Amino acid sequence: MNLIQTIEPAAPVTLDGVKASAVREHSDVFDLSFFEPLGVYKDNIYTADGTEVTGSKALRYSHDGSLADPGAVSSTYTLENHIELFGKHADILRESNLPTDNVLVRDEYTDFGMKAKRSIQYLDEAVDMTGGGDMVYCRSDQINSVNSKWAFQQFAGAYRAYCENSMVFGGDKAVYNKVKHSKHFDANTLLRTANSVFSTFRQNVEQFKKWKATPVMDDTAGAFLKSICPKEIAGQKKLEREKAHGIEREEATNLKKFHALYDLWEEYSRDYSQGGGLGKNKWALYNVLTHYATHTHDSRTFEVNGEEKTHTLGRKSVNMINTNHGGYTLNEQMERARGLWLVMSGPAWQSIN
């Protein structure tokens, strides 16, 4: 049975059903119908007097010729529509030894179809991290854009069922393909690496097991979370200016973000027997980070000095999914993924052992 879940965004429908963003979950890797309305083609650009603009091309929807994006792409840009790219990957999976009968497929797009992602979770390839149902599944992701905003990216890794965290940031290297859509772009060659997904998954799982065996006490977790919650990342120059002029301010920590993350730590670090807790270890701390990265629509409410405060894990406020400028949070998740990779490559994370 091809189970389907469509998450309807609040953004308005436009152009024959192409929404600002949408998500669909199902169980058939060969079903690409979700991406059919999103096809675009490159078209010539002309000035008001009819002169052709060289070097640039407009993007138009294939179904009606309407303008798909206000920007332009280079004339040498290799356009690979989502349905074509993900279709090639599906063909490779059909030829491979990878099991495709028992899978969970998550298709999503944002920016009115300009950016898209397909995630495939292989449900028969799994490891129980705690022996109590803390399942980690093999997963592969392909990320694409048709307007040159994102390079093609391909991930392999692990996926934990609890809270739907995307476990693709662990191990020695999570991204195993990232290529711009240049004139030398060859999707077929890139996608051939799909067969390495299980080996990458198993490497991730071994790393996760090491983290599970690494104790982390509350004070260590708190110090780490505090280190990744600066009050002003972009405002460092302002802080230096204040210091130079003798202006004192309270410690430069984003307290709302810190309390939100520490609230997640208390949730994940509970004992295994306490409703999905993972224990006080590095594995639980890792889950705090991935929850923050993937749950950009989520919010945490907590009390500080008797006052109730709410912190949204996404940057655009609790109303972000009601805007007309993106709806679903795929862009935000990509930004968080890049940020997490930097955090986990840094000394604060590496020193927890």
Secondary structure as GFF3:
##gff-version 3
##sequence-region A 1 353
A	DSSP	beta_strand	5	7	.	.	.	ID=ss1
A	DSSP	beta_strand	13	14	.	.	.	ID=ss2
A	DSSP	beta_strand	18	19	.	.	.	ID=ss3
A	DSSP	beta_strand	22	26	.	.	.	ID=ss4
A	DSSP	three_ten_helix	33	38	.	.	.	ID=ss5
A	DSSP	beta_strand	40	46	.	.	.	ID=ss6
A	DSSP	beta_strand	52	61	.	.	.	ID=ss7
A	DSSP	beta_strand	67	74	.	.	.	ID=ss8
A	DSSP	alpha_helix	82	95	.	.	.	ID=ss9
A	DSSP	beta_strand	103	110	.	.	.	ID=ss10
A	DSSP	three_ten_helix	111	113	.	.	.	ID=ss11
A	DSSP	beta_strand	115	128	.	.	.	ID=ss12
A	DSSP	beta_strand	135	145	.	.	.	ID=ss13
A	DSSP	beta_strand	152	160	.	.	.	ID=ss14
A	DSSP	three_ten_helix	162	164	.	.	.	ID=ss15
A	DSSP	beta_strand	175	179	.	.	.	ID=ss16
A	DSSP	alpha_helix	187	191	.	.	.	ID=ss17
A	DSSP	three_ten_helix	192	196	.	.	.	ID=ss18
A	DSSP	alpha_helix	197	212	.	.	.	ID=ss19
A	DSSP	alpha_helix	218	227	.	.	.	ID=ss20
A	DSSP	alpha_helix	236	244	.	.	.	ID=ss21
A	DSSP	alpha_helix	255	268	.	.	.	ID=ss22
A	DSSP	alpha_helix	282	294	.	.	.	ID=ss23
A	DSSP	beta_strand	299	304	.	.	.	ID=ss24
A	DSSP	beta_strand	307	312	.	.	.	ID=ss25
A	DSSP	three_ten_helix	320	322	.	.	.	ID=ss26
A	DSSP	alpha_helix	330	344	.	.	.	ID=ss27
A	DSSP	alpha_helix	347	350	.	.	.	ID=ss28
###
